[in-house]
Amino acid sequence: MKNCIKIFGIIALIAIIGFSMTACGDGGGGGGGGLDLTVGNTDGRLTINNIIPEHNGKWIIAFGGYDQDNGLFAAASLSSSGTVTGGLISGGSVTLNVWLPINDTTLGNFNGSGMEEFMLFVMNKTSISVDEMESVFGEHGDEPDWLLDMGMGEVTFSAGIGTMTNLMWFSEFDFD
């Protein structure tokens, strides 16, 4: 059951930025060599508080906003080649930039308002590549080595700025 829930979260992770994989030029998949994203500036900010102490010194990215047409993506940064850099958790807190996917190859400004749900992904390294995200499909349910924990939370945004404090971490539950 634990693996099923983690795989659900990983699928959500890939689904939100999976649009970027369609930009690969040769259609051969893998490598991401032809990936060319346009990553715009954003006013969007997501502050996550009350992160469990075990995650201090680790990195986090988030995906959510499923009420939006294309979802929302939150990280410290995202490169045009598809490298996702997580925000460093310190003192149980982190602030991430939030982008709104505009189309298959463009992430733009998020300045929306309202309540959104997010999936949180704690990583054991600073950044992950598109190749690492794609490899999840090839592992037939194995957890990727970069994923330490997953969580969920709700945030209410006002003009693109929101703070999340009530979190649920999957590591806090015994699914066996």
C-alpha positions as a printed NumPy array, in Angstrom:
array([[  0.   ,   0.   ,   0.   ],
       [  2.841,   2.388,   0.889],
       [  4.395,   1.887,  -2.538],
       [  1.026,   2.479,  -4.228],
       [  0.609,   5.823,  -2.492],
       [  4.177,   6.85 ,  -3.29 ],
       [  3.736,   5.832,  -6.912],
       [  0.525,   7.899,  -7.054],
       [  2.515,  10.902,  -5.885],
       [  5.307,  10.247,  -8.352],
       [  2.771,  10.003, -11.156],
       [  1.341,  13.353, -10.049],
       [  4.861,  14.773, -10.081],
       [  5.497,  13.616, -13.604],
       [  2.037,  14.529, -14.864],
       [  2.418,  18.181, -13.901],
       [  5.754,  18.736, -15.59 ],
       [  5.412,  15.846, -18.02 ],
       [  4.285,  18.434, -20.547],
       [  7.953,  19.322, -20.847],
       [  8.838,  15.862, -22.112],
       [  6.636,  16.336, -25.147],
       [  9.017,  19.069, -26.238],
       [ 11.82 ,  16.573, -26.98 ],
       [ 12.748,  17.061, -30.618],
       [ 13.377,  13.562, -31.956],
       [ 10.364,  11.836, -30.41 ],
       [ 12.667,   9.072, -29.268],
       [ 12.132,   9.783, -25.598],
       [ 14.901,   9.528, -23.014],
       [ 17.748,  11.941, -22.734],
       [ 15.678,  15.083, -22.894],
       [ 18.352,  16.398, -25.267],
       [ 15.863,  18.366, -27.361],
       [ 14.063,  19.869, -24.379],
       [ 13.688,  23.626, -24.61 ],
       [ 11.388,  25.19 , -22.025],
       [ 10.542,  28.839, -21.669],
       [ 10.595,  29.618, -17.959],
       [  9.167,  33.057, -17.275],
       [  9.482,  35.235, -14.214],
       [  6.817,  34.692, -11.613],
       [  5.305,  36.626,  -8.734],
       [  4.101,  33.348,  -7.213],
       [  5.551,  32.29 ,  -3.845],
       [  4.722,  29.327,  -1.635],
       [  6.076,  29.304,   1.911],
       [  5.86 ,  25.925,   3.612],
       [  6.128,  25.919,   7.436],
       [  5.987,  23.199,  10.093],
       [  8.043,  20.751,   8.024],
       [  9.118,  17.817,  10.212],
       [ 12.657,  18.181,  11.645],
       [ 13.951,  15.109,   9.788],
       [ 13.663,  17.074,   6.541],
       [ 15.888,  19.993,   7.574],
       [ 18.89 ,  20.158,   5.25 ],
       [ 16.965,  18.39 ,   2.444],
       [ 15.349,  19.876,  -0.675],
       [ 11.692,  20.089,  -1.645],
       [  9.549,  20.685,  -4.741],
       [  5.755,  20.81 ,  -4.963],
       [  3.003,  20.276,  -7.505],
       [ -0.632,  21.157,  -7.164],
       [ -3.256,  23.615,  -8.15 ],
       [ -5.311,  20.956,  -9.837],
       [ -8.176,  23.464, -10.024],
       [ -6.025,  25.4  , -12.506],
       [ -6.22 ,  24.193, -16.104],
       [ -2.596,  23.021, -16.13 ],
       [ -1.771,  22.785, -12.428],
       [  0.938,  24.674, -10.56 ],
       [  4.627,  23.927, -10.139],
       [  6.75 ,  25.107,  -7.178],
       [ 10.539,  24.909,  -6.817],
       [ 13.531,  27.099,  -6.119],
       [ 14.216,  27.196,  -9.851],
       [ 13.641,  25.43 , -13.152],
       [ 16.04 ,  25.604, -16.088],
       [ 15.108,  25.742, -19.764],
       [ 16.638,  22.26 , -20.123],
       [ 14.25 ,  20.872, -17.485],
       [ 16.506,  20.674, -14.419],
       [ 14.353,  21.176, -11.329],
       [ 16.086,  22.68 ,  -8.268],
       [ 14.422,  22.186,  -4.917],
       [ 14.273,  24.687,  -2.099],
       [ 16.525,  23.968,   0.891],
       [ 14.527,  23.231,   4.043],
       [ 15.888,  25.08 ,   7.067],
       [ 14.323,  25.425,  10.499],
       [ 11.242,  23.555,   9.262],
       [ 10.503,  26.106,   6.551],
       [ 11.144,  26.885,   2.887],
       [  9.885,  29.352,   0.274],
       [  9.467,  28.253,  -3.348],
       [  8.665,  30.079,  -6.574],
       [  5.34 ,  29.075,  -8.136],
       [  4.791,  28.868, -11.902],
       [  1.688,  28.279, -13.958],
       [  2.214,  26.041, -17.017],
       [  0.911,  28.017, -20.009],
       [  1.342,  25.322, -22.672],
       [  3.543,  22.308, -23.473],
       [  6.794,  24.254, -23.301],
       [  6.113,  27.429, -21.291],
       [  5.925,  28.119, -17.563],
       [  4.644,  31.585, -16.732],
       [  3.651,  33.96 , -13.989],
       [  1.309,  32.786, -11.246],
       [ -0.52 ,  35.542,  -9.424],
       [ -3.795,  33.807,  -8.699],
       [ -5.895,  33.664,  -5.56 ],
       [ -7.812,  30.91 ,  -3.827],
       [ -7.26 ,  27.593,  -2.057],
       [ -5.053,  24.968,  -3.729],
       [ -3.881,  21.496,  -2.738],
       [ -0.226,  20.542,  -3.217],
       [  1.803,  17.345,  -3.245],
       [  5.224,  17.834,  -1.658],
       [  8.338,  15.871,  -2.649],
       [ 11.38 ,  15.836,  -0.348],
       [ 14.633,  15.043,  -2.148],
       [ 18.071,  13.931,  -0.967],
       [ 19.809,  16.153,  -3.513],
       [ 19.569,  19.708,  -4.792],
       [ 18.067,  19.032,  -8.196],
       [ 16.638,  16.369, -10.472],
       [ 16.651,  16.118, -14.239],
       [ 13.967,  15.24 , -16.733],
       [ 15.806,  11.929, -17.24 ],
       [ 15.402,  11.131, -13.547],
       [ 11.699,  11.929, -13.712],
       [ 11.286,   9.793, -16.847],
       [ 13.119,   6.872, -15.208],
       [ 10.261,   6.451, -12.734],
       [  8.16 ,   4.942, -15.52 ],
       [ 10.883,   2.427, -16.382],
       [ 11.35 ,   1.247, -12.804],
       [  7.953,  -0.498, -12.603],
       [  6.989,   0.897,  -9.236],
       [ 10.416,   1.197,  -7.608],
       [ 10.937,   4.388,  -5.675],
       [ 13.554,   6.65 ,  -7.233],
       [ 16.655,   7.042,  -5.079],
       [ 16.238,  10.833,  -4.92 ],
       [ 12.797,  10.698,  -3.239],
       [ 12.915,  10.676,   0.577],
       [  9.325,  11.496,   1.501],
       [  6.076,  12.872,   0.165],
       [  3.43 ,  15.005,   1.772],
       [  0.259,  16.919,   1.14 ],
       [ -1.125,  20.251,   2.223],
       [ -3.504,  23.074,   1.394],
       [ -2.667,  26.709,   0.906],
       [ -4.737,  29.805,   0.24 ],
       [ -3.096,  32.165,  -2.229],
       [ -3.671,  35.892,  -2.473],
       [ -2.154,  37.55 ,  -5.555],
       [  0.138,  34.533,  -5.984],
       [  1.475,  34.485,  -2.398],
       [  0.552,  31.726,   0.054],
       [  1.71 ,  29.988,   3.238],
       [  1.124,  26.316,   3.994],
       [  1.26 ,  25.189,   7.638],
       [ -0.959,  22.112,   7.968],
       [  0.946,  19.236,   6.407],
       [  0.534,  15.473,   6.22 ],
       [  3.69 ,  13.417,   5.575],
       [  3.42 ,   9.891,   4.219],
       [  6.428,   8.823,   6.331],
       [  4.365,   9.448,   9.457],
       [  1.976,   6.608,   8.614],
       [  2.558,   2.881,   8.818],
       [  0.996,   1.312,   5.738],
       [  2.173,  -2.235,   6.427]])
